[in-house]
Amino acid sequence: MPSPLPLAPRGPLSGVSLLLVEDSRFASDATRLMCRHTGMRMRRAGSLETAWRHLSRDCPDVLIADVGLPDGCGLALIARLKALRTRPAVLLATSGDPGHRDAARQAGAQGFLEKPVASLARFQSAILAHLPEGDEERQPSLAACAAPARLEPDRLAYYDDLAAARRSFAALSRIRRRAEDPGVAYLSRFVRGVARSADDPDLERAARRLSRDARRGAPELVQLFDLVDARLRERPPI
């Protein structure tokens, strides 16, 4: 397990609060490391429902929403927030599919982060560019945090994501869902995003095949399930 980074109390984003709406624990851990390095305070919501519960209690400075979530589209959340008087100062969308960039802009997102977000400088800049006026004093400290040591998310979070996908795939297989079913479509996108973030091209290709071929469905679903299962057998003991 990677060693945790110390919180940066005087980082360029020190004191800024973030609500990350992200279903992948692996992607969330990558963002958590960036937040610790820059001094941000992060909370995570794994679904739209949970995000709205957080927002009903507190309004963060920044909200980053994944486009594909288990109970809907993160862009719908951004569009609704954009229409509210009280909302986060910075609204960003994120996805492993760069094709969502234009849709994110149309929904009202001020920026788009393509996953995996490997550059801390890009992460910081996307937020700093849209903070309210009066936060310019943060800009000079950007260079100090722009090139840290390599940030490596907790690999166990990757296996947690795959375990969650395996449980869902098993349930879908029992009721013989096809690839055009929304549940299968969501899971194929989820696994594809996790695989891309974890630099697992074979798993990413298998998930992409399931997304592409809606007519065959069942064979691709079984193949992806088997590949996820094989990855989980490689999980190191805790």
Order of alpha helices (4+ residues) and beta strands (2+ residues): beta-alpha-beta-alpha-beta-beta-beta-alpha-beta-alpha-beta-alpha-alpha-alpha-alpha-alpha-alpha
